[in-house]
Amino acid sequence: MDRVDRLIIVLTKFVSFISKTLGLGAGETWPGEIALKLRPHIAGAMAKSLSKGIILVAGTNGKTTTSLMIKTVLE
């Protein structure tokens, strides 16, 4: 990840904090939407920066179910 990606992450964490503080929601949707508008390929850049041994589950629906299935298989 480059400096711009890191700056976007800091910005979106701030947006999340403000959203939660002002009671405008859980602060989970807006940061992702902002990050994707500013840098459409940021998720790929973030995934590449993860160390080996980490499984990234992302998407709109089914994250909890998928995570639980992966956990069960690995156990």
C-alpha positions, 0 to 999 in steps of 0.5 A: 500500500502506498501513502495515498491508500494509508491516508484514505484508511485514516480518513475512513476511520475518522468518518467511522468515528464521527458517524458513531459519535453523532449516532448516524449509524454503526459507522461501517458502511460509509467508510467503505463507500468513501474508500472505494469512491476515492480508490476503486482498487483499494481492497486489492491493495489491502489484501496484498499487504496482508501476511500469509496465513490470513484469510480475507472474507469480504462481500455484501452477504454471507460473510459470517456463514463463510467465516464459520465454514472456514473455521470449521474446516480448519479446526 
